[in-house]
Amino acid sequence: MLIYRLAAFISLGAVVVGYDSGLIATIAAEERWIALMKPTNDCMSLVSLGLLGAVLGALYTGNLADVYGRERLLALSSLTCSRSTGPSSVSEEAPVQPVYPSLYLSEIVPRTLRGRLIAIARMGSYFGQLVGFLMGFYLRRISTMHWWRIAFVAQYLAVSVFGLGCLIWVLPSPRWLVAQGRDDCAHEVLRRLHGQDSAVIELRQIRETMRLERHVQASWGGMWKKPILRLTILSCGIQIFLKVTGAYSLMFYTPSLFEKAGLSFGIAYFAGTVDIISVMFHVTWIPFAWFYRLGRNTWLQVGTIGMILSLVAIAALQRQIEQYPDWKGRYIVVLFPYLFYIFYNISWAVALATYSSEIFPLSMRAKGNAISISVFYAVEVSTSRPPVLGKAIGWRLNLLYAMACVLTLGVVRFALVETKNQSLEEMDQVVGLEGHFAAAEGTGAEQIELVNRERSGKADSE
C-alpha cells in the first residue's frame, strides 16, 4: 500500500535524527572528541549548542513549510544535514531535527491511521538511536586519526538518499496543494493515496475548510490571539509538562542508579542506554497496533499513571539503597526505569507528535507545529546538562517528577481535547473554532460587499 511505503520512507528522516542523537550522546564525553571540538565549558555544551540551533531551526520551518511544501522542507533539511556532516554537525545539523515527519504524515493519512503511522516514525527514531549508540561504542575502540569521520559518512549517505527521495518520489501534501490553489494536483494525490471515491469526498471537505479559514490571518501573531491561543498553549504546554516529568532527564540518572544496585560500570551504562532504547523500540508495536482503538486522552492517562507509579517505586528503592548500600534486594530497582519508559512510550511518545500536528487549523498547522517543537527544544536545553539537582537531593528528585506527572495527569484529564477518529477538516469543530471562522467569514463577506458597492458607486459617478 502506497501510504505505508511513504510512511516507512519518511521514517528514514527519524532514523537519521535518532542516529545522530545516540551517537553524540555516546561520544560527547570521549577525550578525543573533546580534544577535537575544544568546547569552552564541558562536553554537554555541544549538546546545548545543538539544541539552541534546533529552536531557531524549528521556528523558520513554520514559514518554509507553508511556502515550499512539507516534502520539500524535508528535502531541504536533509541538505542542511549533509552539508554539515563533520565535527561541527552537532550545532549546524540542528535545523534538521525539528523537521519531524509528523506534520507531513498527519496530512496524508486517513483519520484512523495517524497514530499508527506516526508510531512507525518513532520506531525509526529508536532504531537510529540504537545504531548511533552501537557506533559510538565501536568508535571508542578504534585508534585511527579519522575515527569520527566513519560515523558521519554513514549519516551522509542516509540523508542523501532521504533528500533525493523527498524530491523525486514523496508526494506533496494534498492540503498544501489546495492552499496553493492546485486542486487538480491535490485530487490526483488523494486518488493515489485513498482511491477515487474517497478523494472526491476529502477534496470537497478540504476546500470547504479552506474557504472558512481564508478570512482569518494565518500569521505568527495570530497564533497568540484568541481563540488560537488556547491551542498554542495546549500544544506547548504538553511539551513543557513532558520535559518536567523526567521522561528525558531520567536517562541521565539510570546508569548511576544501576551501579548503586550492584551492576558494574560497563553493564550499568549499557543497560541504562542501549537496553532501554531497545525496549522502547519493541514496545512501539503496542501503539502501532492499538493506538487508533483508544482515544489520545485514554492513552495519555494510562501512560502517565504508569509513569507516576514507576517514579514512586524508584524513589522508595533508591532511598533504601542510599541508607543500606548492601541491601540484598537492591537489584529490584533495575526493573522500574524500564517500566517507566514502557508507559511513556505507549502513550506520550506517539500521542505527543500526533496531537501537535492535528489540532491546529489547516492554515496555521505548520506554524503551530513549529512553535510546539521550538518549545520542546528550548525546554530541553535546561535538561541537557548533567543532573546536578539529582546529586543534591538524591531520591527526592524522582518524587518531584512524580508530582509533575500528577499535575500533567490533571491537564490531560480536564484540558486536552479528544481527537480520536476525527479528520483534520473536522478539527475546527472539535476544538471549538467553527463559530470563530464562520463569524470571520461573515465579516469578510460584508467587507467584500462594501468594497464592491464603493467600486460600483465610483463607476456610476464616472
C-alpha positions, -999 to 999 in steps of 0.1 A, spaced: 0 0 0 14 34 -11 6 52 22 26 26 43 55 28 19 55 66 22 54 64 60 83 39 61 104 61 38 96 93 57 107 75 89 142 74 74 145 110 85 136 100 120 163 73 118 189 99 109 178 122 138 179 92 162 213 81 149 228 115 155 213 117 190 226 83 200 260 89 185 266 123 201 253 111 235 279 83 234 310 101 221 304 136 237 324 125 267 352 109 246 385 125 253 395 125 216 362 142 207 367 169 234 402 175 221 388 178 185 359 201 194 376 220 222 344 230 240 347 261 262 328 247 291 322 209 291 312 182 267 275 189 273 279 224 259 280 208 225 245 193 231 232 226 244 245 244 213 228 220 190 195 224 209 197 261 206 202 257 169 172 234 168 150 260 185 158 285 157 155 258 131 120 249 143 108 284 141 119 290 105 103 258 93 69 272 100 72 297 71 92 273 49 66 245 52 38 269 40 58 284 11 76 254 -3 56 224 9 61 197 35 80 173 14 104 200 0 111 211 35 121 176 44 144 176 14 159 209 24 165 197 59 184 167 46 206 191 25 214 211 56 223 179 74 245 165 46 263 199 42 272 199 79 283 163 82 315 165 102 328 177 136 306 208 136 274 189 129 263 190 165 254 227 160 250 230 123 228 200 118 203 211 144 179 227 120 171 192 105 160 179 139 128 200 143 115 188 109 99 157 123 77 138 98 45 140 119 33 172 102 36 156 67 22 122 78 -8 138 96 -18 155 63 -17 124 40 -30 95 62 -66 86 70 -80 96 104 -78 61 118 -41 57 108 -25 89 120 -13 75 153 -3 42 138 19 56 111 35 82 134 44 52 156 64 39 126 84 72 127 90 67 164 103 32 157 127 47 131 140 72 157 146 45 182 163 23 157 186 52 147 194 57 184 204 21 188 227 22 157 241 55 170 249 41 204 265 10 190 285 31 165 297 52 194 308 22 214 326 9 183 344 42 178 357 42 213 377 10 204 395 21 173 426 44 172 426 58 137 431 96 135 399 100 114 377 79 137 349 105 138 346 106 100 335 69 99 303 78 119 293 108 98 299 91 64 270 67 73 249 96 82 257 115 50 247 85 29 214 82 47 204 118 45 214 119 8 190 90 0 163 107 21 166 141 5 167 127 -30 136 105 -23 117 135 -9 124 155 -41 116 127 -66 92 102 -51 74 116 -20 40 130 -28 32 166 -18 6 172 9 -29 175 -7 -39 201 19 -9 223 10 -18 219 -27 -53 231 -21 -39 261 -1 -18 269 -32 -49 267 -55 -37 235 -72 -69 215 -67 -63 192 -96 -30 181 -83 -45 176 -48 -72 154 -63 -46 132 -80 -26 128 -48 -57 119 -28 -68 94 -55 -34 77 -54 -34 76 -16 -71 67 -8 -89 59 -40 -112 78 -63 -144 78 -42 -126 89 -10 -106 115 -30 -137 133 -41 -152 135 -7 -120 145 11 -111 172 -15 -146 187 -10 -140 188 28 -106 204 24 -120 231 1 -148 239 25 -124 242 54 -100 264 34 -130 286 24 -139 291 61 -104 299 71 -95 323 43 -107 353 62 -85 346 92 -50 359 91 -26 329 95 3 349 110 27 343 138 9 370 158 -24 352 152 -10 322 170 -10 342 202 -45 356 199 -78 341 210 -92 316 202 -60 301 186 -41 310 217 -58 281 236 -44 256 211 -10 271 212 -9 269 250 -21 233 249 4 222 223 33 240 240 21 231 275 22 193 269 57 197 256 68 215 288 50 191 310 67 162 293 101 177 300 95 182 337 81 146 342 116 130 339 110 114 305 143 128 291 164 136 322 158 103 339 181 86 314 210 107 327 205 90 361 198 55 351 234 42 346 245 55 380 213 41 396 221 7 382 257 10 396 242 16 430 221 -15 425 253 -35 421 259 -36 384 294 -30 370 300 3 352 300 -12 317 269 -33 323 251 -4 340 259 21 312 249 -3 285 217 -13 304 208 23 311 211 34 274 211 7 247 188 -17 265 163 10 274 162 22 238 158 -14 226 129 -19 249 113 13 237 117 2 201 100 -31 206 72 -16 228 63 8 200 45 -21 184 18 -16 210 7 19 199 12 8 163 -14 -20 167 -38 -4 193 -34 34 193 -63 40 170 -87 19 192 -84 42 222 -85 79 224 -55 101 228 -66 111 263 -70 75 274 -35 65 263 -20 96 279 -38 89 312 -28 53 313 8 61 304 10 90 330 -4 68 358 22 41 350 50 67 350 38 80 384 39 46 400 73 38 384 88 70 397 74 65 432 89 30 432 123 42 420 123 69 448 115 44 475 140 19 464 167 45 458 162 58 493 165 23 507 197 17 487 212 50 499 205 41 535 215 5 532 241 1 503 244 -37 509 207 -44 509 202 -77 491 170 -65 474 187 -35 457 186 -52 422 148 -47 421 153 -11 412 166 -20 378 131 -30 367 113 3 372 132 26 348 122 1 321 86 2 332 87 40 333 98 42 297 74 14 286 45 35 299 60 67 284 64 50 250 29 36 247 14 70 254 34 102 252 60 92 226 33 88 199 5 110 212 27 140 217 37 141 180 2 132 168 -16 158 189 5 188 180 2 180 143 -36 177 142 -53 202 165 -44 234 146 -64 248 117 -51 239 82 -39 274 75 -20 275 108 -8 240 112 28 244 101 33 275 124 16 258 153 38 227 149 69 249 146 61 267 178 54 235 196 87 219 186 107 250 193 93 250 228 103 213 230 139 220 222 140 252 243 130 233 274 154 205 266 183 230 267 178 231 305 178 193 308 208 186 285 234 191 312 245 166 339 218 163 366 233 184 393 200 185 411 199 147 414 232 148 432 220 174 456 186 159 466 190 122 456 159 101 456 137 131 463 141 142 426 120 112 415 92 123 438 93 158 422 90 141 388 61 121 402 43 152 414 49 168 380 33 138 365 3 142 388 -2 178 376 2 166 340 -24 140 345 -49 167 356 -41 187 325 -46 157 303 -79 147 320 -96 181 320 -79 203 294 -69 182 264 -94 179 236 -101 143 223 -92 139 186 -97 102 181 -110 93 147 -115 129 136 -104 141 102 -82 172 101 -111 190 85 -133 182 115 -108 196 140 -121 232 138 -155 219 151 -138 196 177 -117 223 192 -145 249 190 -132 271 162 -160 266 137 -180 296 151 -149 318 150 -143 310 113 -179 314 104 -180 349 121 -148 358 103 -163 347 70 -194 368 76 -173 398 84 -151 392 53 -182 388 31 -195 421 44 -163 439 38 -161 425 2 -197 436 -4 -188 471 9 -158 473 -14 -179 462 -43 -205 488 -36 -179 515 -34 -164 505 -67 -199 504 -82 -206 539 -69 -174 553 -83 -181 537 -117 -216 552 -118 -203 587 -109 -178 584 -137 
